[in-house]
Amino acid sequence: MNRLHNPLETVHLSFRPPPLNPTTLFLIRHAEVEARYQGVFGGRIDMDISPRGQEQALALARYLKHKTFDAIYASPMKRVQQTLSPCVTNGAPKPVIVPKLYEVDFGDWTGLTFAEVQERYGARASSWLDQLHAGTIPNAESAADYRARIEPCVQEMLQRHPGQRVAVFCHGGVIRQVLAILLDLPLPKTAGFEIDYTSITEIEIHPHRAEVQLLNFTPWRDVQP
């Protein structure tokens, strides 16, 4: 005999909470540097941006005007602060300056041109990630120390802003280190990524993976006026 369903019986259903939005980091490199430091291993040198860099920063600000962020973090170095300045408008979160987000220290290569490094050390400029990883740049910051400096900054951002949109104004080397950390790559593998002046790289962080959504987007070049 079939049992009739009692509409008053309690039915136990399993509800899953909706998935949390990914945390999105917008990694933004500073604008072009002043002419005397172009083609130079600048690293820890606290240089200004060039007149062209100022134009790039304004193009970036126009593009970001229509974007919303829950937080903004930035390196303390002048070239980053000068790039950030026109992007901070009414309604934007107050930038948090992170002292440890400065660019990598190139040791004895600091201030040398790419040609001088080739002549003195027999190293191509494009091989700097491999050289840093191998520890062959005299008196430079080691790859392990570099990661140990940047990784806690990234982890703190992710812990403070789950499911939010965070802009990080910093340096080309720092962006590569962040990508290496989040994508679980050896630092030299990031040599395949172009990170141009004033570029935006967008990466979504999910519970068990990270996904690059935008790589090396440059408003001054890629957005039609």
Backbone torsions as a table, in degrees:
resi	resn	phi	psi	omega
1	MET	NA	130.8	-179.5
2	ASN	-71.6	138.5	178.9
3	ARG	-86.7	127.7	179.4
4	LEU	-74.7	140.8	178.1
5	HIS	-74.7	127.2	176.7
6	ASN	-89.8	114.6	-177.4
7	PRO	-64.1	-15.0	-179.0
8	LEU	-90.2	-5.8	179.7
9	GLU	-65.3	145.0	178.7
10	THR	-77.8	127.9	177.0
11	VAL	-107.4	122.3	-178.5
12	HIS	-92.7	117.2	178.7
13	LEU	-113.4	148.2	179.1
14	SER	-100.0	117.9	179.3
15	PHE	-104.9	132.4	175.2
16	ARG	-103.9	135.9	177.7
17	PRO	-64.1	147.9	179.1
18	PRO	-61.3	145.1	-178.8
19	PRO	-63.5	141.5	178.4
20	LEU	-72.0	139.9	175.6
21	ASN	-59.7	148.0	177.5
22	PRO	-67.6	153.3	169.9
23	THR	-81.1	131.3	-177.2
24	THR	-115.1	123.4	175.0
25	LEU	-102.1	131.0	174.1
26	PHE	-106.7	104.4	-175.9
27	LEU	-91.2	114.4	-171.4
28	ILE	-118.1	119.6	178.7
29	ARG	-82.4	151.5	177.7
30	HIS	-65.3	166.8	-180.0
31	ALA	-76.1	174.2	180.0
32	GLU	-56.5	138.6	-177.3
33	VAL	-87.2	166.6	-180.0
34	GLU	-57.5	152.8	-167.5
35	ALA	-55.8	-39.2	-174.5
36	ARG	-68.1	-13.1	179.3
37	TYR	-110.4	7.1	175.8
38	GLN	-78.4	136.7	-176.0
39	GLY	71.5	24.6	-177.9
40	VAL	-126.8	147.3	172.7
41	PHE	-78.7	91.5	-174.5
42	GLY	-78.9	-50.8	177.6
43	GLY	52.1	-111.9	-174.1
44	ARG	-80.2	-4.7	177.9
45	ILE	-66.6	130.4	-175.4
46	ASP	-92.7	81.8	-172.5
47	MET	-96.6	165.0	176.4
48	ASP	-91.5	169.3	171.3
49	ILE	-89.9	160.3	-177.1
50	SER	-85.3	170.0	172.9
51	PRO	-55.5	-40.1	176.5
52	ARG	-65.5	-36.8	176.9
53	GLY	-63.0	-35.3	176.9
54	GLN	-64.0	-38.6	176.3
55	GLU	-65.9	-40.3	177.9
56	GLN	-62.0	-42.1	-179.8
57	ALA	-64.1	-37.7	178.0
58	LEU	-67.4	-40.0	176.8
59	ALA	-63.8	-39.3	176.5
60	LEU	-62.1	-44.1	-179.1
61	ALA	-62.7	-40.1	178.6
62	ARG	-63.4	-39.5	180.0
63	TYR	-68.9	-43.7	-176.6
64	LEU	-75.4	-12.6	-179.8
65	LYS	-56.1	-30.2	-177.1
66	HIS	-98.5	8.2	177.6
67	LYS	-106.1	150.4	176.8
68	THR	-116.1	140.5	178.2
69	PHE	-130.0	146.3	176.1
70	ASP	-86.1	-21.2	179.6
71	ALA	-158.8	152.5	175.8
72	ILE	-130.3	129.3	176.4
73	TYR	-120.1	152.8	-176.8
74	ALA	-153.7	149.3	170.1
75	SER	-67.2	151.3	178.7
76	PRO	-79.1	-9.3	-172.0
77	MET	-70.8	148.8	-171.4
78	LYS	-57.8	-41.4	-176.5
79	ARG	-64.2	-29.6	175.8
80	VAL	-78.2	-44.4	-179.1
81	GLN	-62.8	-37.1	178.3
82	GLN	-70.0	-31.4	175.4
83	THR	-72.4	-38.7	-178.0
84	LEU	-70.5	-35.6	-169.3
85	SER	-49.3	-51.5	-179.3
86	PRO	-72.1	-10.8	-178.1
87	CYS	-87.4	-12.3	-177.8
88	VAL	-94.2	98.6	-178.3
89	THR	-114.6	176.8	178.8
90	ASN	-56.3	130.6	178.8
91	GLY	97.3	-17.3	178.5
92	ALA	-76.7	145.3	176.6
93	PRO	-60.0	148.5	176.8
94	LYS	-67.2	126.2	-178.8
95	PRO	-62.5	141.3	174.5
96	VAL	-102.1	118.9	179.6
97	ILE	-83.2	125.7	-178.4
98	VAL	-110.2	104.2	-174.7
99	PRO	-53.3	-33.9	-174.6
100	LYS	-83.8	3.3	179.1
101	LEU	-87.7	15.4	178.1
102	TYR	-68.1	164.9	-176.9
103	GLU	-70.6	162.2	-179.4
104	VAL	-60.4	147.5	177.7
105	ASP	-89.4	116.3	-177.4
106	PHE	-87.0	8.6	176.1
107	GLY	57.2	-128.3	-176.5
108	ASP	-69.3	-13.8	176.0
109	TRP	-79.9	-14.7	-175.0
110	THR	-58.3	127.0	178.8
111	GLY	86.5	-7.2	178.4
112	LEU	-86.7	146.1	174.8
113	THR	-75.1	165.0	178.4
114	PHE	-59.8	-38.8	-179.7
115	ALA	-67.1	-38.1	179.4
116	GLU	-66.0	-38.4	177.2
117	VAL	-65.0	-40.2	177.5
118	GLN	-61.9	-43.1	-176.6
119	GLU	-70.6	-43.4	-173.6
120	ARG	-84.1	-34.0	-172.5
121	TYR	-119.3	-2.7	179.4
122	GLY	64.7	28.4	-177.3
123	ALA	-118.1	131.2	174.6
124	ARG	-72.3	145.2	179.5
125	ALA	-57.7	-37.5	-176.8
126	SER	-69.0	-10.7	-177.9
127	SER	-96.3	12.1	-171.7
128	TRP	-62.0	-33.0	178.7
129	LEU	-65.9	-41.8	176.7
130	ASP	-64.9	-41.5	-179.3
131	GLN	-64.7	-41.7	179.3
132	LEU	-65.0	-43.5	-179.7
133	HIS	-62.3	-37.2	-177.9
134	ALA	-83.5	-10.0	-179.8
135	GLY	74.5	29.7	-175.5
136	THR	-103.4	7.3	172.9
137	ILE	-93.2	114.2	-174.2
138	PRO	-57.9	128.4	174.9
139	ASN	62.7	16.7	177.5
140	ALA	-81.2	162.8	171.9
141	GLU	-61.3	132.8	-179.8
142	SER	-72.8	156.8	179.4
143	ALA	-60.5	-38.3	179.8
144	ALA	-66.5	-42.7	179.0
145	ASP	-66.7	-37.5	178.7
146	TYR	-60.4	-48.6	178.8
147	ARG	-64.4	-41.6	-179.1
148	ALA	-64.5	-24.6	177.1
149	ARG	-79.5	-40.9	-173.9
150	ILE	-84.6	-38.2	-172.6
151	GLU	-59.2	-43.9	177.8
152	PRO	-62.0	-32.0	176.6
153	CYS	-63.0	-44.2	-180.0
154	VAL	-65.5	-45.6	-178.3
155	GLN	-62.7	-37.9	178.8
156	GLU	-65.5	-40.8	177.1
157	MET	-60.0	-44.9	-178.3
158	LEU	-66.2	-36.3	179.3
159	GLN	-71.4	-34.6	-178.7
160	ARG	-77.7	-25.4	-170.6
161	HIS	-130.9	54.0	179.0
162	PRO	-62.2	130.8	177.6
163	GLY	73.4	12.4	-176.9
164	GLN	-112.2	176.1	-178.1
165	ARG	-109.5	122.3	-172.0
166	VAL	-127.6	126.5	175.3
167	ALA	-95.8	135.9	179.8
168	VAL	-126.7	107.6	178.9
169	PHE	-90.7	119.8	-174.0
170	CYS	-156.2	-137.5	-170.5
171	HIS	-127.4	160.5	-179.9
172	GLY	-58.1	-44.6	179.0
173	GLY	-65.5	-38.3	178.7
174	VAL	-64.8	-41.7	178.7
175	ILE	-61.2	-42.3	177.9
176	ARG	-62.5	-40.4	179.4
177	GLN	-66.1	-41.0	178.0
178	VAL	-62.8	-43.4	178.3
179	LEU	-63.3	-40.5	178.6
180	ALA	-61.7	-40.1	179.8
181	ILE	-66.9	-50.5	-173.3
182	LEU	-74.3	-31.5	-179.3
183	LEU	-95.6	1.3	179.0
184	ASP	56.6	54.6	-179.8
185	LEU	-118.1	148.6	167.3
186	PRO	-63.4	142.2	-176.5
187	LEU	-52.9	-42.3	-179.6
188	PRO	-59.8	-25.0	-180.0
189	LYS	-66.3	-19.9	-179.8
190	THR	-78.1	-1.0	176.2
191	ALA	-61.6	-23.3	179.3
192	GLY	-75.7	-8.6	179.1
193	PHE	-94.5	128.4	172.1
194	GLU	-79.7	131.3	177.1
195	ILE	-131.2	85.2	-174.9
196	ASP	-80.8	168.3	175.2
197	TYR	-55.0	137.0	176.9
198	THR	56.1	31.7	178.8
199	SER	-89.2	157.3	178.2
200	ILE	-117.0	126.7	172.9
201	THR	-120.7	122.1	-175.3
202	GLU	-107.9	128.4	-179.6
203	ILE	-133.6	130.2	178.0
204	GLU	-96.4	132.7	-179.7
205	ILE	-110.2	113.5	176.6
206	HIS	-99.9	171.5	-177.6
207	PRO	-54.7	-37.0	-174.6
208	HIS	-125.9	14.3	179.3
209	ARG	-164.2	164.6	173.2
210	ALA	-128.2	143.0	-176.8
211	GLU	-130.2	129.0	175.2
212	VAL	-80.3	121.2	-179.5
213	GLN	-98.7	-25.7	-176.6
214	LEU	-151.7	133.5	-177.6
215	LEU	-130.4	122.9	171.5
216	ASN	58.4	42.3	175.2
217	PHE	-82.3	124.0	-175.8
218	THR	-117.2	104.1	-178.0
219	PRO	-56.1	-35.8	-178.6
220	TRP	-65.9	-21.3	-178.0
221	ARG	-112.5	-34.3	-170.2
222	ASP	-97.4	-9.7	178.4
223	VAL	-107.5	124.8	178.8
224	GLN	-73.2	134.5	-179.7
225	PRO	-68.6	NA	NA
